[in-house]
Amino acid sequence: MGGVKLTALAAGFVMASVDATVVNVAGARIQRDIGASVTELTWIVDGYVLTFAALLLLAGGLANRLGSLRVYMWGMGVFVLASLACAAAPNSALLIAARLAQGVGAALFMPSSLALLVHSFPDPRQRTRMLGLWSAIVATAAGLGPTVGGILVSAFGWPSIFLINLPIGVLGAVLTWRYVAPIAPKRTAVPIAGHLLAITALAAICFAVIEGPEQGWIAPPVLVAYAVALLAAGVSILRERSAGSQVMPWMLFTRPAFAGGNLIGFLFNFALYGSIFALGLFLQNARGASPFESGLQLLPMTAFFPLSNIVYSRISGRVSNGLLLTAFPALAAAATAGLVFISPGTPYWVLAVAVGVANIGAGIISPAMTAVLVDSAGVDHAASVGSILNATRQIGSLFGIAAMGVAITMNHDWYSRASAAFTAITIAYALAAVAAWRSVWRTNPRHPAPVSS
């Protein structure tokens, strides 16, 4: 029964993770078929991440008030319908709109899935093992996403990467409704005004970062976006200081492991999803690979995700999460540092080994980070932890992909673009290692005791 529950709750996360990576290998074909510019392609990838990240906290609040199971099922339905709309989109504008809707669906089911998983396995040791296996399932899907995407795009065209969500979503929804017990809702207020302010600030800064390279960093629309972001952020801070109902439980950030874990999550996703976005375009535009060849070339780089997740589930009881979260981002930073000097003479195997070694770290970092946050916050805050962690991670993805778009737009040849991208990725991994050492490992070198509230 535990395996069925795990599979059911992983289905949504699988779709969300695959759709964050699979479009990268289809990017060049989408550009060709519907005439999308680099900026429009960035919106096609980042539009999904934007609504996903912006609505996660609100979705967590709705899950608390209305029940995690109900909100999870809503999210699955929205995501499946939006995936169908993506496949049918005839132009960039409609594809971007459908991707925004996909992000809404993912935001609804993501925090609910973690809350349902945590409550389905109340024993801390079993929960840690299930988190590792859950991450392994998701990582396998994310790791195979570019390869499967390349095969689908080559054989059936880019709409097929969205149609694959339909059977996964329907199966996950049926299994969840049949086998996963609901969580009693909490009659807590949902601060709609606070969430709208946060969404406005994030959307405005996203617009500025994506449109800046094309329109100009001091173009009037971009300047307006900066002003809106600053104003919304300022009002949001003032509101959070005085409001009785806050967007998130800020007291959790007084716990070093919780604050540090979220910072690690931001930097980790910045590096990981930024690299996948850049590599998908680099292999096809600089190396002349087809979508199928690009997917195959990415496989050795992403195949380590599930293997590392399985390793984590075996060693998590013996090695502290603080040590793992310090060592593996440092390993990833060392691996990608050599690619700062990438050139036309750099053989493929060097690229594959460097990125593959970095992704060994990625497969350990994700479940270790989740376990640290769940332990530091406690089971009672499971829905909030899920929404906060995934919001910070998806915001990291948002900025990572946008940063890669800036690197691509501002440099003239693909090797200069790749060099700039790997410089940013290396810095992000290095900062994550420092954050883990200071906030998690140094403050508590052993496993933190599970917190009950």
C-alpha positions in Angstrom: 0.0 0.0 0.0 2.9 2.3 0.8 4.2 1.9 -2.8 0.8 2.7 -4.3 0.5 5.9 -2.2 4.0 6.9 -3.2 3.3 6.3 -6.9 0.0 8.3 -6.7 1.6 11.3 -5.0 4.7 11.3 -7.2 2.6 11.5 -10.4 1.9 15.2 -10.1 5.5 16.0 -9.1 6.7 13.8 -12.1 4.6 15.9 -14.5 5.7 19.2 -13.0 9.4 18.2 -13.1 9.3 16.8 -16.6 7.6 19.9 -17.9 10.3 22.0 -16.4 13.0 20.2 -18.4 11.4 18.6 -21.5 10.7 21.9 -23.3 14.4 22.7 -23.3 15.2 19.9 -25.8 12.2 20.9 -27.9 13.1 24.6 -27.9 14.9 24.8 -31.2 12.0 22.9 -32.9 9.4 25.1 -31.3 11.3 28.2 -32.5 11.4 26.8 -36.1 7.8 25.6 -36.2 6.0 28.6 -34.7 8.6 31.3 -35.3 9.4 32.0 -31.6 12.2 34.4 -30.8 14.7 33.7 -28.0 12.7 36.0 -25.7 9.4 34.2 -26.6 11.1 30.9 -26.0 12.3 32.1 -22.6 8.7 33.0 -21.8 7.5 29.6 -22.9 9.9 28.0 -20.4 9.8 30.7 -17.7 6.0 31.5 -18.0 5.3 28.0 -16.6 7.8 28.5 -13.8 6.5 32.0 -13.0 2.9 31.0 -12.2 4.2 27.9 -10.6 6.4 29.9 -8.2 4.1 32.8 -7.7 1.1 30.7 -6.7 2.8 28.1 -4.5 2.3 29.9 -1.3 -1.3 30.7 -2.0 -1.9 27.1 -3.0 -0.3 26.0 0.3 -2.8 28.3 2.2 -5.7 26.9 0.2 -4.6 23.3 1.0 -4.6 24.1 4.7 -8.0 25.7 4.5 -9.8 23.5 2.0 -8.0 20.2 2.4 -4.8 19.0 0.7 -6.5 16.1 -1.2 -9.1 18.4 -2.7 -6.6 21.0 -3.8 -4.3 18.3 -5.2 -7.1 16.9 -7.4 -7.9 20.4 -8.6 -4.3 20.9 -9.6 -4.1 17.7 -11.5 -7.2 18.6 -13.5 -6.0 22.0 -14.4 -2.6 20.7 -15.4 -3.9 18.0 -17.6 -6.3 20.4 -19.4 -3.5 23.0 -19.8 -1.2 20.3 -21.2 -3.8 19.6 -23.9 -4.0 23.3 -24.7 -0.2 23.5 -25.0 -0.2 20.6 -27.6 -2.9 22.4 -29.6 -1.3 25.9 -29.5 -0.8 27.3 -33.0 1.5 30.2 -32.0 3.8 31.6 -29.4 1.2 33.7 -27.6 -1.3 30.8 -27.0 1.5 28.5 -26.1 2.8 30.9 -23.5 -0.8 31.3 -22.1 -1.2 27.5 -21.9 2.2 27.2 -20.1 1.0 29.9 -17.6 -2.1 27.7 -17.0 0.1 24.6 -16.5 2.0 26.5 -13.8 -1.3 27.2 -12.0 -2.1 23.5 -12.0 1.4 22.6 -10.8 1.3 25.2 -8.0 -2.0 23.7 -6.8 -0.9 20.1 -6.5 2.8 20.5 -5.5 2.6 21.6 -1.8 -0.5 19.3 -1.3 1.5 16.3 -2.6 4.2 16.8 0.0 1.7 17.4 2.8 -0.2 14.2 1.8 3.1 12.2 1.7 4.2 13.4 5.1 0.9 12.6 6.7 0.7 9.2 5.0 4.0 8.2 6.6 4.1 9.5 10.2 7.2 7.5 11.3 10.2 9.8 10.9 12.5 7.1 9.6 10.0 5.7 7.2 9.2 9.2 6.1 12.8 10.0 5.4 13.1 6.8 3.3 9.9 7.6 1.4 11.1 11.1 0.7 14.3 9.6 -0.8 12.3 7.2 -2.9 9.8 10.0 -3.9 12.7 12.2 -5.0 14.2 9.2 -6.9 11.0 8.7 -8.9 10.8 12.4 -9.6 14.5 12.6 -10.5 14.2 9.7 -12.8 11.4 11.4 -14.7 13.3 14.7 -14.7 16.5 13.0 -15.8 14.9 11.1 -18.6 12.7 14.0 -19.6 15.1 15.5 -22.1 15.9 12.1 -23.7 12.2 11.1 -23.9 11.4 14.6 -25.1 14.0 14.3 -27.9 12.6 11.0 -29.0 9.0 12.3 -28.9 9.9 15.5 -30.7 11.8 13.7 -33.5 9.1 11.0 -33.9 5.8 12.9 -33.4 6.6 16.7 -33.1 6.9 19.0 -30.2 3.1 18.8 -29.2 3.7 15.2 -28.1 5.8 16.3 -25.1 2.6 17.8 -23.6 0.3 15.0 -24.6 2.3 12.5 -22.5 1.0 14.3 -19.4 -2.6 13.1 -20.1 -2.2 9.4 -19.1 0.2 10.2 -16.2 -2.2 12.8 -14.8 -5.3 10.6 -15.1 -3.6 7.6 -13.5 -2.2 9.7 -10.6 -5.5 11.3 -9.9 -7.4 8.0 -9.8 -4.8 6.4 -7.5 -4.7 9.4 -5.2 -8.5 9.5 -4.9 -8.7 5.8 -4.2 -5.8 5.2 -1.9 -4.7 8.5 -0.2 -6.5 9.6 3.0 -7.5 13.2 3.2 -6.1 15.6 5.8 -8.6 17.5 7.9 -8.7 21.2 6.7 -7.7 23.9 9.1 -10.0 26.9 9.4 -7.2 29.4 8.9 -7.6 32.6 6.9 -5.9 32.9 3.5 -4.4 36.4 3.1 -5.4 37.0 -0.5 -4.1 40.6 -0.5 -0.7 39.5 0.7 -0.4 36.8 -1.9 -1.5 39.2 -4.7 1.3 41.6 -3.6 3.9 38.9 -3.7 2.6 37.6 -7.1 2.7 41.2 -8.5 6.3 41.7 -7.3 7.5 38.4 -8.8 5.7 38.8 -12.1 7.1 42.4 -12.5 10.7 41.4 -11.8 10.3 38.4 -14.1 9.1 40.7 -16.9 12.1 43.0 -16.4 14.7 40.2 -16.4 13.3 38.5 -19.5 12.4 41.5 -21.6 15.4 43.6 -20.6 17.9 42.1 -23.0 15.5 42.6 -26.0 13.8 45.9 -25.2 16.8 47.4 -23.3 17.4 47.6 -19.6 16.3 51.2 -19.4 13.3 50.9 -21.8 10.1 52.5 -20.4 8.3 49.1 -20.0 11.2 47.6 -18.2 11.6 50.7 -15.9 7.9 50.5 -15.1 8.3 46.8 -14.2 11.2 47.7 -11.8 9.0 50.3 -10.1 6.1 47.9 -9.8 8.3 45.2 -8.3 9.8 47.6 -5.8 6.5 49.1 -4.8 4.7 45.7 -4.5 7.6 44.3 -2.5 7.7 47.3 -0.2 3.9 47.2 0.5 4.1 43.5 1.0 6.8 43.8 3.7 4.8 46.5 5.5 1.7 44.4 5.4 3.5 41.3 6.7 4.8 43.2 9.7 1.4 44.3 10.8 -1.2 41.8 9.4 -2.7 39.2 11.7 -2.8 36.7 8.8 0.5 36.4 7.1 1.5 34.9 3.7 3.8 32.5 5.4 4.9 31.5 8.9 7.9 33.8 9.1 8.9 32.5 12.5 10.2 29.4 10.7 12.9 31.5 9.2 14.3 32.1 12.7 15.5 28.5 12.6 18.9 28.5 10.8 18.3 25.1 9.1 15.0 26.3 7.6 16.3 29.6 6.4 19.5 28.1 5.0 17.6 25.2 3.4 15.5 27.6 1.4 18.5 29.6 0.3 20.1 26.4 -0.8 16.9 25.5 -2.7 17.0 28.8 -4.6 20.6 28.4 -5.6 20.3 24.7 -6.4 17.5 25.3 -8.8 19.1 28.4 -10.3 22.1 26.2 -11.3 20.4 23.0 -12.2 17.5 24.3 -14.4 19.6 27.1 -15.8 22.1 24.5 -17.0 19.5 22.3 -18.5 18.0 25.2 -20.4 21.3 26.4 -21.7 22.6 22.9 -22.6 19.5 22.0 -24.6 20.0 25.1 -26.8 23.8 24.8 -26.9 23.9 21.2 -28.1 21.5 22.0 -31.0 22.8 25.4 -32.0 26.5 25.2 -31.3 27.1 21.4 -31.9 24.4 20.9 -34.6 22.6 18.1 -32.7 19.0 17.2 -33.6 16.4 17.0 -30.8 16.8 13.2 -30.7 20.6 13.5 -30.6 20.5 16.3 -28.0 18.3 14.1 -25.8 20.7 11.2 -26.1 23.7 13.5 -25.3 21.9 14.9 -22.2 21.2 11.4 -20.9 24.7 10.7 -19.4 24.5 14.1 -17.7 21.0 13.5 -16.1 21.1 9.8 -15.5 22.7 10.3 -12.1 19.6 12.0 -10.6 17.8 8.8 -9.7 21.0 6.9 -8.8 22.0 9.6 -6.4 18.5 9.7 -4.9 18.7 6.0 -4.2 22.1 6.4 -2.6 20.7 9.1 -0.4 17.9 6.8 0.8 20.6 4.3 1.9 23.0 6.7 3.6 20.6 9.2 5.1 20.5 7.4 8.4 24.3 7.4 8.8 25.6 10.7 7.2 24.3 14.1 8.4 22.3 16.1 5.9 24.4 19.1 6.8 27.5 17.3 5.5 25.8 16.2 2.4 24.4 19.6 1.6 27.9 21.2 2.1 29.9 18.6 0.2 27.8 18.0 -2.9 27.2 21.6 -4.0 31.0 22.1 -3.6 31.5 19.0 -5.8 29.1 20.4 -8.4 30.9 23.8 -8.3 34.3 22.2 -8.9 32.9 20.1 -11.7 31.3 23.0 -13.6 34.2 25.4 -13.0 36.3 23.8 -15.8 33.5 24.4 -18.3 33.9 28.2 -17.9 36.7 27.8 -20.5 34.6 25.7 -22.9 35.7 26.1 -26.6 35.0 24.5 -30.0 37.9 22.2 -29.2 36.3 20.9 -26.0 35.2 17.2 -26.7 31.8 16.1 -25.8 33.0 13.6 -23.2 34.5 16.5 -21.1 31.2 18.3 -21.1 29.3 15.1 -20.3 31.6 14.1 -17.4 31.7 17.6 -15.9 27.9 18.1 -16.0 27.3 14.5 -15.0 29.5 14.9 -11.9 27.7 18.0 -10.9 24.4 16.2 -11.3 25.6 13.4 -8.9 25.5 16.2 -6.3 22.1 17.4 -7.5 20.6 13.9 -6.8 21.8 14.1 -3.2 21.0 17.8 -2.6 17.3 17.6 -3.4 16.1 14.9 -0.9 18.6 16.1 1.8 17.3 19.6 1.5 13.7 18.5 1.8 14.5 16.3 4.8 16.2 19.2 6.6 13.2 21.5 6.1 10.6 18.9 7.2 12.7 18.1 10.3 13.3 21.8 11.2 9.7 22.9 10.7 7.8 19.8 12.0 5.0 17.7 10.6 2.3 20.3 11.5 3.8 22.7 9.1 4.1 20.2 6.2 1.9 22.1 3.8 3.7 25.4 4.5 7.1 23.7 4.1 6.1 22.2 0.8 4.8 25.5 -0.5 7.7 27.6 0.8 10.5 25.2 -0.3 9.0 24.8 -3.8 8.3 28.5 -4.1 12.0 29.3 -3.4 13.2 26.6 -5.6 10.9 27.6 -8.5 11.9 31.2 -8.1 15.5 29.9 -8.4 14.6 28.1 -11.6 12.9 31.3 -12.9 16.0 33.4 -12.3 18.3 30.7 -13.5 16.5 30.3 -16.8 16.2 34.1 -17.2 19.9 34.5 -16.5 20.7 32.0 -19.2 18.5 33.9 -21.6 20.5 37.1 -20.8 23.7 35.2 -21.4 22.4 34.0 -24.8 21.1 37.4 -25.8 24.2 39.4 -24.8 26.9 37.2 -26.3 27.6 36.8 -30.0 28.7 33.2 -30.3 27.5 30.1 -28.6 30.8 29.3 -26.8 30.9 32.7 -25.2 27.3 32.2 -24.2 28.1 28.8 -22.7 31.1 30.2 -20.8 29.0 32.9 -19.3 26.3 30.4 -18.4 28.7 28.0 -16.6 30.3 30.9 -14.7 26.9 31.8 -13.2 26.2 28.1 -12.5 29.5 27.6 -10.8 29.0 30.6 -8.6 25.5 29.4 -7.6 26.7 26.0 -6.6 29.6 27.5 -4.6 27.3 29.8 -2.7 24.9 26.9 -1.9 27.9 25.0 -0.4 28.8 28.0 1.8 25.1 28.5 2.9 24.8 24.8 3.9 28.1 24.9 5.9 27.0 28.0 7.8 23.3 27.3 8.4 23.0 23.5 8.5 26.3 21.7 9.1 28.0 24.1 11.4 25.0 24.8 13.6 24.1 21.1 13.9 26.6 18.6 12.5 24.4 15.7 13.5 20.9 14.9 12.3 18.4 17.3 13.8 15.8 15.7 16.0 12.4 15.6 14.3 10.3 18.5 15.5 6.6 17.7 16.4 5.2 21.2 15.9 
